[in-house]
Amino acid sequence: MLTREQLREEQFKLLLMMEQTENTMEKRRLIKQLEYFEALGDKLKGLPLTPEQKLLLFTKEEYWLMREKACDREIYEYLHVSRRTFYLWKKKNGLIGESLDKMAMAESLSHYLAVDLQTIRELPLREIENRYAAYIINETHND
Protein backbone atom coordinates (compact mmCIF):
# COMPACT_ATOMS: atom_id res chain seq x y z
CA MET A 1 0.00 0.00 0.00
CA LEU A 2 1.29 3.42 -0.90
CA THR A 3 1.73 6.17 1.63
CA ARG A 4 0.20 9.57 0.95
CA GLU A 5 3.64 10.97 0.15
CA GLN A 6 4.39 8.20 -2.36
CA LEU A 7 0.96 8.74 -3.85
CA ARG A 8 1.66 12.45 -4.36
CA GLU A 9 4.98 11.62 -6.03
CA GLU A 10 3.26 9.22 -8.42
CA GLN A 11 0.60 11.80 -9.27
CA PHE A 12 3.28 14.43 -9.88
CA LYS A 13 5.17 12.05 -12.21
CA LEU A 14 1.95 11.36 -14.15
CA LEU A 15 1.26 15.07 -14.51
CA LEU A 16 4.77 15.67 -15.84
CA MET A 17 4.40 12.81 -18.31
CA MET A 18 1.06 14.26 -19.47
CA GLU A 19 2.66 17.64 -20.10
CA GLN A 20 5.47 16.09 -22.12
CA THR A 21 3.43 13.81 -24.38
CA GLU A 22 1.64 14.85 -27.55
CA ASN A 23 -0.10 11.51 -28.08
CA THR A 24 -3.78 11.78 -27.12
CA MET A 25 -4.14 8.04 -26.48
CA GLU A 26 -1.21 8.19 -24.08
CA LYS A 27 -2.75 11.21 -22.35
CA ARG A 28 -6.02 9.32 -21.89
CA ARG A 29 -4.16 6.37 -20.38
CA LEU A 30 -2.32 8.71 -18.01
CA ILE A 31 -5.59 10.41 -17.04
CA LYS A 32 -7.06 7.00 -16.13
CA GLN A 33 -4.03 6.29 -13.94
CA LEU A 34 -4.36 9.72 -12.35
CA GLU A 35 -8.04 9.07 -11.60
CA TYR A 36 -7.07 5.79 -9.93
CA PHE A 37 -4.46 7.49 -7.75
CA GLU A 38 -6.91 10.27 -6.90
CA ALA A 39 -9.46 7.68 -5.74
CA LEU A 40 -6.78 5.92 -3.73
CA GLY A 41 -5.76 9.23 -2.15
CA ASP A 42 -9.34 10.06 -1.22
CA LYS A 43 -9.68 6.63 0.37
CA LEU A 44 -6.47 7.13 2.37
CA LYS A 45 -7.71 10.51 3.58
CA GLY A 46 -11.00 8.97 4.66
CA LEU A 47 -13.07 11.04 2.24
CA PRO A 48 -16.32 9.61 0.85
CA LEU A 49 -15.75 8.05 -2.57
CA THR A 50 -17.97 8.50 -5.60
CA PRO A 51 -19.43 5.31 -7.13
CA GLU A 52 -16.94 5.62 -9.99
CA GLN A 53 -14.03 5.88 -7.55
CA LYS A 54 -15.26 2.86 -5.60
CA LEU A 55 -15.29 0.78 -8.76
CA LEU A 56 -11.87 2.09 -9.84
CA LEU A 57 -10.47 0.58 -6.67
CA PHE A 58 -12.58 -2.60 -6.86
CA THR A 59 -10.70 -5.42 -8.61
CA LYS A 60 -11.86 -8.49 -10.49
CA GLU A 61 -10.15 -10.63 -7.86
CA GLU A 62 -12.17 -8.94 -5.10
CA TYR A 63 -15.30 -9.51 -7.15
CA TRP A 64 -14.63 -13.24 -7.50
CA LEU A 65 -13.88 -13.56 -3.76
CA MET A 66 -17.11 -11.79 -2.86
CA ARG A 67 -19.04 -13.70 -5.52
CA GLU A 68 -18.30 -16.97 -3.70
CA LYS A 69 -20.46 -15.83 -0.78
CA ALA A 70 -22.78 -13.18 -2.21
CA CYS A 71 -24.86 -12.48 -5.29
CA ASP A 72 -24.32 -9.42 -7.49
CA ARG A 73 -27.16 -7.52 -5.81
CA GLU A 74 -25.51 -7.92 -2.42
CA ILE A 75 -22.15 -6.84 -3.85
CA TYR A 76 -23.40 -3.62 -5.46
CA GLU A 77 -25.42 -2.80 -2.35
CA TYR A 78 -22.31 -3.39 -0.21
CA LEU A 79 -20.32 -1.05 -2.48
CA HIS A 80 -23.19 1.50 -2.43
CA VAL A 81 -23.29 1.76 -6.22
CA SER A 82 -26.25 1.49 -8.54
CA ARG A 83 -27.12 -1.68 -10.36
CA ARG A 84 -26.44 0.01 -13.71
CA THR A 85 -23.03 1.33 -12.62
CA PHE A 86 -22.07 -2.12 -11.36
CA TYR A 87 -23.26 -3.72 -14.63
CA LEU A 88 -21.14 -1.29 -16.65
CA TRP A 89 -18.11 -2.07 -14.46
CA LYS A 90 -18.64 -5.80 -15.02
CA LYS A 91 -18.99 -5.26 -18.77
CA LYS A 92 -15.83 -3.13 -18.91
CA ASN A 93 -13.90 -5.80 -17.02
CA GLY A 94 -15.14 -8.68 -19.18
CA LEU A 95 -17.25 -10.25 -16.46
CA ILE A 96 -20.51 -10.32 -18.38
CA GLY A 97 -21.01 -13.91 -19.50
CA GLU A 98 -20.96 -14.94 -23.11
CA SER A 99 -24.07 -16.42 -24.63
CA LEU A 100 -24.15 -20.17 -25.11
CA ASP A 101 -24.60 -19.63 -28.85
CA LYS A 102 -21.44 -17.55 -29.08
CA MET A 103 -19.44 -20.14 -27.15
CA ALA A 104 -20.71 -22.99 -29.35
CA MET A 105 -19.98 -21.08 -32.56
CA ALA A 106 -16.52 -20.10 -31.29
CA GLU A 107 -15.68 -23.73 -30.45
CA SER A 108 -16.77 -24.94 -33.89
CA LEU A 109 -14.83 -22.19 -35.65
CA SER A 110 -11.76 -22.83 -33.54
CA HIS A 111 -11.74 -26.46 -34.59
CA TYR A 112 -12.59 -25.77 -38.25
CA LEU A 113 -10.08 -22.92 -38.70
CA ALA A 114 -7.42 -24.52 -36.45
CA VAL A 115 -7.21 -21.27 -34.47
CA ASP A 116 -6.90 -20.86 -30.71
CA LEU A 117 -10.33 -20.72 -29.04
CA GLN A 118 -9.43 -17.58 -27.06
CA THR A 119 -8.55 -15.77 -30.30
CA ILE A 120 -11.97 -16.57 -31.74
CA ARG A 121 -13.78 -15.58 -28.52
CA GLU A 122 -12.15 -12.14 -28.60
CA LEU A 123 -13.81 -11.36 -31.94
CA PRO A 124 -17.02 -9.31 -31.87
CA LEU A 125 -20.21 -11.38 -31.89
CA ARG A 126 -21.17 -10.19 -35.39
CA GLU A 127 -17.80 -11.35 -36.80
CA ILE A 128 -18.20 -14.77 -35.18
CA GLU A 129 -21.73 -15.04 -36.57
CA ASN A 130 -20.55 -14.12 -40.09
CA ARG A 131 -17.65 -16.58 -40.03
CA TYR A 132 -19.87 -19.30 -38.59
CA ALA A 133 -22.45 -18.74 -41.35
CA ALA A 134 -19.70 -19.03 -43.98
CA TYR A 135 -18.48 -22.22 -42.28
CA ILE A 136 -21.98 -23.75 -42.34
CA ILE A 137 -22.46 -22.80 -46.02
CA ASN A 138 -19.07 -24.31 -46.88
CA GLU A 139 -19.88 -27.53 -45.01
CA THR A 140 -23.28 -27.77 -46.68
CA HIS A 141 -21.78 -27.43 -50.17
CA ASN A 142 -19.04 -29.99 -49.43
CA ASP A 143 -21.55 -32.71 -48.44
Secondary structure in CASP SS format (residue, H / E / C, confidence):
PFRMAT SS
TARGET T0000
AUTHOR 0000-0000-0000
METHOD secondary structure of the structure
MODEL  1
M C 1.00
L C 1.00
T C 1.00
R H 1.00
E H 1.00
Q H 1.00
L H 1.00
R H 1.00
E H 1.00
E H 1.00
Q H 1.00
F H 1.00
K H 1.00
L H 1.00
L H 1.00
L H 1.00
M H 1.00
M H 1.00
E H 1.00
Q H 1.00
T C 1.00
E C 1.00
N C 1.00
T H 1.00
M H 1.00
E H 1.00
K H 1.00
R H 1.00
R H 1.00
L H 1.00
I H 1.00
K H 1.00
Q H 1.00
L H 1.00
E H 1.00
Y H 1.00
F H 1.00
E H 1.00
A H 1.00
L H 1.00
G H 1.00
D H 1.00
K H 1.00
L H 1.00
K H 1.00
G C 1.00
L C 1.00
P C 1.00
L C 1.00
T C 1.00
P H 1.00
E H 1.00
Q H 1.00
K H 1.00
L H 1.00
L H 1.00
L H 1.00
F C 1.00
T C 1.00
K H 1.00
E H 1.00
E H 1.00
Y H 1.00
W H 1.00
L H 1.00
M H 1.00
R H 1.00
E C 1.00
K C 1.00
A C 1.00
C C 1.00
D H 1.00
R H 1.00
E H 1.00
I H 1.00
Y H 1.00
E H 1.00
Y H 1.00
L H 1.00
H C 1.00
V C 1.00
S C 1.00
R H 1.00
R H 1.00
T H 1.00
F H 1.00
Y H 1.00
L H 1.00
W H 1.00
K H 1.00
K H 1.00
K H 1.00
N C 1.00
G C 1.00
L C 1.00
I C 1.00
G C 1.00
E C 1.00
S C 1.00
L H 1.00
D H 1.00
K H 1.00
M H 1.00
A H 1.00
M H 1.00
A H 1.00
E H 1.00
S H 1.00
L H 1.00
S H 1.00
H H 1.00
Y H 1.00
L H 1.00
A C 1.00
V C 1.00
D C 1.00
L H 1.00
Q H 1.00
T H 1.00
I H 1.00
R H 1.00
E C 1.00
L C 1.00
P C 1.00
L H 1.00
R H 1.00
E H 1.00
I H 1.00
E H 1.00
N H 1.00
R H 1.00
Y H 1.00
A H 1.00
A H 1.00
Y H 1.00
I H 1.00
I H 1.00
N H 1.00
E H 1.00
T H 1.00
H H 1.00
N H 1.00
D C 1.00
END
